[in-house]
Amino acid sequence: MSKVLLFLLLLTSLSGWAQTKTVVVAQDGSGNFRTVQAALDAVPLNNKTPIVIFIRKGIYKEKLNLAKKQTFVKLMGEDLNTTILTYDDYNGRTPANGEPLGTSEASTFRVFGNDFSAENITFENTAGTVGQGPAMWVYGDRAKFVNCRFLGFRDTLYVYGYGSRQYYKNCYIEGTTDYILGSSTAFFEECTLFCKTGGTVIIAASTPDTIRYGIVMQRCKIGGEAPAESYFIARPWKPFGKTVLLNCELSNIIKPKGWDHWGKESNKQDAFFAEFKSTGDGAAPKARILWSRQLSPQQAAFYTRETVLGNWNPLATD
């Protein structure tokens, strides 16, 4: 029995975890379910009891969906690098019996339910460069990912929820153009971003004008295999897109201008793009476009995890 599984089973025996249910997914039939989707389907609607789905090592090629009323679900992988949830759909592909897929429908995994979390899992889309293909699409509020990998090309990680709150800790995200995108308030802490060859922009925020915080990155590292000065940090997918970097390390992959306005002059006034104490060869505050911002310590103080995520503390159960 793996140490992680043994740990989970011991936890469920403790009085504080008496109300938590743990199930196991294993392709060899040794668990409660052979597929991840079967385990997700077993989550009751309007669920109030925390459910841990422990996924044994393996490559699970599945099209996954967690419904809106399926809440309080945590996925725990046996091993980060060998517990892989993967699919190969992409925007524009036409299934045998259906309409061409949009970007959202092309996602490997779609999470509609609130209070979802995942740890030690790789989420992957292997469609390649044929079109947008998210590995993960998140709609629900209070979504948390710790020590996870998101592998793909264009639109790898889609933080879709309109103002929903999402937290990413010690995660690895790779892709090409717009490989992190969406309208959520998403806080990334100590994550690694890997820019593949062939891309142009890392982040495409579509933050609503009524939402104060968009995509915020703290102590993250941006690098990859792309040529020097080939990537912008971000561009506003929608007019009020917001992206802020705090104490991040940027490689020379980043263009000195830093940010792109997506060909629309009004975006220069409406979007909010800012940095605080960026380091590395890609940090060039004096070369940045004039409509971006370099925050003062007083301004940066408004971008703590607690401030950005409001009354939700994603570390409360750690």
C-alpha positions as a Python dict, from the first residue, in 0.01 Angstrom:
ca = {
    (1, 'M'): (0, 0, 0),
    (2, 'S'): (141, 342, -93),
    (3, 'K'): (232, 586, 181),
    (4, 'V'): (-11, 844, 47),
    (5, 'L'): (-305, 600, 44),
    (6, 'L'): (-215, 472, 392),
    (7, 'F'): (-205, 830, 515),
    (8, 'L'): (-549, 901, 370),
    (9, 'L'): (-701, 591, 522),
    (10, 'L'): (-556, 678, 862),
    (11, 'L'): (-699, 1027, 837),
    (12, 'T'): (-1047, 897, 770),
    (13, 'S'): (-1026, 692, 1090),
    (14, 'L'): (-964, 999, 1304),
    (15, 'S'): (-1260, 1165, 1474),
    (16, 'G'): (-1196, 1497, 1301),
    (17, 'W'): (-1227, 1325, 965),
    (18, 'A'): (-1519, 1103, 1056),
    (19, 'Q'): (-1745, 1282, 811),
    (20, 'T'): (-1501, 1260, 519),
    (21, 'K'): (-1545, 983, 266),
    (22, 'T'): (-1248, 841, 74),
    (23, 'V'): (-1276, 630, -241),
    (24, 'V'): (-1002, 486, -462),
    (25, 'V'): (-971, 485, -842),
    (26, 'A'): (-746, 213, -986),
    (27, 'Q'): (-732, 87, -1342),
    (28, 'D'): (-653, -267, -1228),
    (29, 'G'): (-978, -299, -1035),
    (30, 'S'): (-819, -288, -690),
    (31, 'G'): (-1010, 27, -592),
    (32, 'N'): (-1372, 135, -577),
    (33, 'F'): (-1374, 253, -940),
    (34, 'R'): (-1172, 183, -1253),
    (35, 'T'): (-1222, 530, -1406),
    (36, 'V'): (-1208, 882, -1268),
    (37, 'Q'): (-1540, 977, -1426),
    (38, 'A'): (-1714, 686, -1256),
    (39, 'A'): (-1591, 820, -921),
    (40, 'L'): (-1708, 1171, -1009),
    (41, 'D'): (-2048, 1039, -1118),
    (42, 'A'): (-2090, 881, -775),
    (43, 'V'): (-2068, 1218, -598),
    (44, 'P'): (-2421, 1304, -480),
    (45, 'L'): (-2587, 1622, -600),
    (46, 'N'): (-2590, 1899, -339),
    (47, 'N'): (-2315, 1709, -159),
    (48, 'K'): (-2212, 1850, 180),
    (49, 'T'): (-1975, 1575, 295),
    (50, 'P'): (-1610, 1620, 186),
    (51, 'I'): (-1515, 1343, -56),
    (52, 'V'): (-1152, 1247, -127),
    (53, 'I'): (-1098, 1058, -453),
    (54, 'F'): (-757, 893, -437),
    (55, 'I'): (-627, 812, -788),
    (56, 'R'): (-363, 546, -826),
    (57, 'K'): (-78, 583, -1074),
    (58, 'G'): (-175, 551, -1439),
    (59, 'I'): (-265, 736, -1757),
    (60, 'Y'): (-639, 793, -1757),
    (61, 'K'): (-756, 901, -2101),
    (62, 'E'): (-1098, 1033, -2014),
    (63, 'K'): (-1324, 1327, -2091),
    (64, 'L'): (-1402, 1446, -1738),
    (65, 'N'): (-1684, 1655, -1594),
    (66, 'L'): (-1783, 1752, -1240),
    (67, 'A'): (-2136, 1894, -1230),
    (68, 'K'): (-2229, 2224, -1068),
    (69, 'K'): (-2412, 2062, -774),
    (70, 'Q'): (-2131, 1815, -705),
    (71, 'T'): (-1939, 2003, -440),
    (72, 'F'): (-1666, 1944, -179),
    (73, 'V'): (-1462, 1705, -393),
    (74, 'K'): (-1087, 1659, -362),
    (75, 'L'): (-875, 1459, -606),
    (76, 'M'): (-551, 1320, -465),
    (77, 'G'): (-299, 1162, -699),
    (78, 'E'): (-68, 882, -589),
    (79, 'D'): (221, 1044, -775),
    (80, 'L'): (241, 1380, -953),
    (81, 'N'): (430, 1262, -1261),
    (82, 'T'): (255, 931, -1315),
    (83, 'T'): (-104, 1009, -1217),
    (84, 'I'): (-215, 1165, -1545),
    (85, 'L'): (-564, 1272, -1655),
    (86, 'T'): (-548, 1330, -2030),
    (87, 'Y'): (-749, 1381, -2347),
    (88, 'D'): (-690, 1526, -2695),
    (89, 'D'): (-991, 1739, -2791),
    (90, 'Y'): (-951, 2085, -2943),
    (91, 'N'): (-1154, 2383, -3058),
    (92, 'G'): (-1309, 2307, -3397),
    (93, 'R'): (-1298, 1929, -3378),
    (94, 'T'): (-1629, 1777, -3481),
    (95, 'P'): (-1729, 1463, -3289),
    (96, 'A'): (-1893, 1179, -3481),
    (97, 'N'): (-2237, 1279, -3355),
    (98, 'G'): (-2235, 1648, -3278),
    (99, 'E'): (-2142, 2012, -3349),
    (100, 'P'): (-1785, 2142, -3370),
    (101, 'L'): (-1637, 2186, -3024),
    (102, 'G'): (-1573, 2526, -2873),
    (103, 'T'): (-1274, 2592, -2650),
    (104, 'S'): (-1465, 2512, -2330),
    (105, 'E'): (-1608, 2188, -2470),
    (106, 'A'): (-1261, 2082, -2582),
    (107, 'S'): (-1131, 2073, -2223),
    (108, 'T'): (-996, 1752, -2080),
    (109, 'F'): (-1159, 1828, -1744),
    (110, 'R'): (-1442, 2070, -1668),
    (111, 'V'): (-1513, 2161, -1305),
    (112, 'F'): (-1849, 2328, -1243),
    (113, 'G'): (-1885, 2246, -872),
    (114, 'N'): (-1774, 2471, -587),
    (115, 'D'): (-1510, 2377, -328),
    (116, 'F'): (-1311, 2152, -559),
    (117, 'S'): (-945, 2078, -496),
    (118, 'A'): (-668, 1866, -645),
    (119, 'E'): (-321, 1764, -535),
    (120, 'N'): (-35, 1567, -692),
    (121, 'I'): (-206, 1525, -1031),
    (122, 'T'): (-110, 1598, -1392),
    (123, 'F'): (-386, 1741, -1612),
    (124, 'E'): (-306, 1717, -1981),
    (125, 'N'): (-435, 1798, -2328),
    (126, 'T'): (-235, 1635, -2609),
    (127, 'A'): (-415, 1791, -2907),
    (128, 'G'): (-100, 1984, -2997),
    (129, 'T'): (-105, 2296, -3213),
    (130, 'V'): (-425, 2221, -3409),
    (131, 'G'): (-638, 2450, -3192),
    (132, 'Q'): (-719, 2566, -2842),
    (133, 'G'): (-724, 2266, -2609),
    (134, 'P'): (-751, 2325, -2234),
    (135, 'A'): (-623, 2063, -1996),
    (136, 'M'): (-834, 2216, -1718),
    (137, 'W'): (-1142, 2442, -1723),
    (138, 'V'): (-1270, 2572, -1390),
    (139, 'Y'): (-1604, 2742, -1334),
    (140, 'G'): (-1667, 2679, -964),
    (141, 'D'): (-1582, 2906, -673),
    (142, 'R'): (-1311, 2826, -418),
    (143, 'A'): (-1110, 2591, -642),
    (144, 'K'): (-770, 2490, -510),
    (145, 'F'): (-477, 2317, -682),
    (146, 'V'): (-158, 2220, -499),
    (147, 'N'): (147, 2056, -657),
    (148, 'C'): (-29, 1989, -987),
    (149, 'R'): (90, 2001, -1349),
    (150, 'F'): (-108, 2146, -1640),
    (151, 'L'): (31, 2034, -1976),
    (152, 'G'): (-82, 2153, -2316),
    (153, 'F'): (-34, 2409, -2586),
    (154, 'R'): (-282, 2691, -2649),
    (155, 'D'): (-525, 2772, -2364),
    (156, 'T'): (-385, 2506, -2131),
    (157, 'L'): (-541, 2640, -1810),
    (158, 'Y'): (-880, 2810, -1846),
    (159, 'V'): (-979, 2989, -1524),
    (160, 'Y'): (-1325, 3035, -1664),
    (161, 'G'): (-1551, 3125, -1372),
    (162, 'Y'): (-1688, 3478, -1397),
    (163, 'G'): (-1522, 3623, -1091),
    (164, 'S'): (-1488, 3287, -913),
    (165, 'R'): (-1191, 3248, -679),
    (166, 'Q'): (-916, 3002, -756),
    (167, 'Y'): (-584, 2926, -586),
    (168, 'Y'): (-275, 2756, -736),
    (169, 'K'): (20, 2663, -516),
    (170, 'N'): (349, 2512, -633),
    (171, 'C'): (201, 2417, -971),
    (172, 'Y'): (363, 2378, -1313),
    (173, 'I'): (182, 2523, -1617),
    (174, 'E'): (308, 2500, -1975),
    (175, 'G'): (182, 2598, -2316),
    (176, 'T'): (199, 2837, -2608),
    (177, 'T'): (-26, 3139, -2672),
    (178, 'D'): (-267, 3240, -2393),
    (179, 'Y'): (-191, 2927, -2193),
    (180, 'I'): (-345, 3085, -1884),
    (181, 'L'): (-672, 3264, -1957),
    (182, 'G'): (-1011, 3354, -1820),
    (183, 'S'): (-1226, 3581, -1605),
    (184, 'S'): (-1169, 3433, -1258),
    (185, 'T'): (-990, 3588, -967),
    (186, 'A'): (-697, 3345, -968),
    (187, 'F'): (-404, 3364, -726),
    (188, 'F'): (-86, 3176, -826),
    (189, 'E'): (178, 3126, -558),
    (190, 'E'): (528, 2987, -620),
    (191, 'C'): (427, 2833, -951),
    (192, 'T'): (643, 2762, -1257),
    (193, 'L'): (534, 2878, -1603),
    (194, 'F'): (699, 2713, -1902),
    (195, 'C'): (672, 2888, -2241),
    (196, 'K'): (688, 2649, -2534),
    (197, 'T'): (825, 2746, -2873),
    (198, 'G'): (564, 2895, -3103),
    (199, 'G'): (370, 3106, -2855),
    (200, 'T'): (340, 3482, -2818),
    (201, 'V'): (159, 3566, -2491),
    (202, 'I'): (134, 3385, -2158),
    (203, 'I'): (-182, 3527, -1996),
    (204, 'A'): (-513, 3646, -2143),
    (205, 'A'): (-731, 3779, -1863),
    (206, 'S'): (-1097, 3866, -1927),
    (207, 'T'): (-1169, 4008, -1583),
    (208, 'P'): (-1516, 4167, -1555),
    (209, 'D'): (-1511, 4542, -1496),
    (210, 'T'): (-1699, 4488, -1167),
    (211, 'I'): (-1431, 4256, -1026),
    (212, 'R'): (-1129, 4417, -859),
    (213, 'Y'): (-878, 4133, -891),
    (214, 'G'): (-801, 3920, -1197),
    (215, 'I'): (-493, 3701, -1233),
    (216, 'V'): (-232, 3757, -961),
    (217, 'M'): (105, 3583, -945),
    (218, 'Q'): (328, 3587, -642),
    (219, 'R'): (685, 3452, -634),
    (220, 'C'): (638, 3261, -960),
    (221, 'K'): (906, 3170, -1215),
    (222, 'I'): (859, 3224, -1588),
    (223, 'G'): (1092, 3045, -1829),
    (224, 'G'): (1084, 2779, -2095),
    (225, 'E'): (1225, 2673, -2429),
    (226, 'A'): (1104, 2965, -2642),
    (227, 'P'): (1351, 3210, -2800),
    (228, 'A'): (1462, 3521, -2617),
    (229, 'E'): (1218, 3814, -2622),
    (230, 'S'): (940, 3611, -2784),
    (231, 'Y'): (662, 3630, -2523),
    (232, 'F'): (451, 3908, -2376),
    (233, 'I'): (350, 3854, -2013),
    (234, 'A'): (-17, 3922, -2082),
    (235, 'R'): (-281, 4085, -2300),
    (236, 'P'): (-641, 4182, -2219),
    (237, 'W'): (-878, 3930, -2374),
    (238, 'K'): (-1163, 4158, -2263),
    (239, 'P'): (-1130, 4535, -2207),
    (240, 'F'): (-1091, 4528, -1828),
    (241, 'G'): (-850, 4235, -1803),
    (242, 'K'): (-629, 4252, -1495),
    (243, 'T'): (-291, 4085, -1436),
    (244, 'V'): (-44, 4158, -1157),
    (245, 'L'): (300, 4002, -1091),
    (246, 'L'): (458, 4023, -746),
    (247, 'N'): (821, 3929, -681),
    (248, 'C'): (830, 3703, -986),
    (249, 'E'): (1141, 3581, -1166),
    (250, 'L'): (1129, 3636, -1543),
    (251, 'S'): (1369, 3483, -1794),
    (252, 'N'): (1486, 3655, -2113),
    (253, 'I'): (1194, 3492, -2295),
    (254, 'I'): (989, 3798, -2193),
    (255, 'K'): (981, 4092, -2432),
    (256, 'P'): (1119, 4414, -2282),
    (257, 'K'): (785, 4590, -2344),
    (258, 'G'): (627, 4329, -2121),
    (259, 'W'): (261, 4370, -2207),
    (260, 'D'): (42, 4380, -2519),
    (261, 'H'): (-284, 4574, -2574),
    (262, 'W'): (-420, 4323, -2832),
    (263, 'G'): (-444, 4585, -3106),
    (264, 'K'): (-710, 4798, -2934),
    (265, 'E'): (-614, 5145, -2815),
    (266, 'S'): (-889, 5165, -2551),
    (267, 'N'): (-739, 4861, -2376),
    (268, 'K'): (-450, 5082, -2272),
    (269, 'Q'): (-690, 5275, -2048),
    (270, 'D'): (-921, 4992, -1940),
    (271, 'A'): (-681, 4706, -1868),
    (272, 'F'): (-472, 4689, -1550),
    (273, 'F'): (-127, 4534, -1590),
    (274, 'A'): (129, 4576, -1314),
    (275, 'E'): (448, 4439, -1158),
    (276, 'F'): (618, 4466, -824),
    (277, 'K'): (988, 4387, -791),
    (278, 'S'): (1022, 4152, -1089),
    (279, 'T'): (1368, 3994, -1115),
    (280, 'G'): (1571, 3808, -1377),
    (281, 'D'): (1677, 3884, -1733),
    (282, 'G'): (1316, 3946, -1837),
    (283, 'A'): (1260, 4215, -1575),
    (284, 'A'): (1301, 4549, -1750),
    (285, 'P'): (1092, 4812, -1569),
    (286, 'K'): (1238, 5105, -1763),
    (287, 'A'): (1159, 4938, -2097),
    (288, 'R'): (799, 4846, -2014),
    (289, 'I'): (516, 5006, -2211),
    (290, 'L'): (408, 5331, -2051),
    (291, 'W'): (49, 5228, -1979),
    (292, 'S'): (157, 4939, -1755),
    (293, 'R'): (241, 5000, -1391),
    (294, 'Q'): (528, 4940, -1151),
    (295, 'L'): (364, 4917, -808),
    (296, 'S'): (491, 5089, -497),
    (297, 'P'): (516, 4884, -174),
    (298, 'Q'): (196, 5052, -54),
    (299, 'Q'): (11, 4953, -372),
    (300, 'A'): (151, 4598, -369),
    (301, 'A'): (16, 4553, -16),
    (302, 'F'): (-335, 4531, -166),
    (303, 'Y'): (-241, 4209, -351),
    (304, 'T'): (-189, 3965, -67),
    (305, 'R'): (-355, 3623, -83),
    (306, 'E'): (-593, 3729, 193),
    (307, 'T'): (-697, 4049, 19),
    (308, 'V'): (-736, 3898, -328),
    (309, 'L'): (-936, 3592, -217),
    (310, 'G'): (-1150, 3773, 37),
    (311, 'N'): (-1328, 3565, 301),
    (312, 'W'): (-1194, 3236, 160),
    (313, 'N'): (-869, 3099, 306),
    (314, 'P'): (-751, 2811, 82),
    (315, 'L'): (-489, 2710, 340),
    (316, 'A'): (-737, 2672, 627),
    (317, 'T'): (-750, 2294, 590),
    (318, 'D'): (-377, 2239, 527),
}
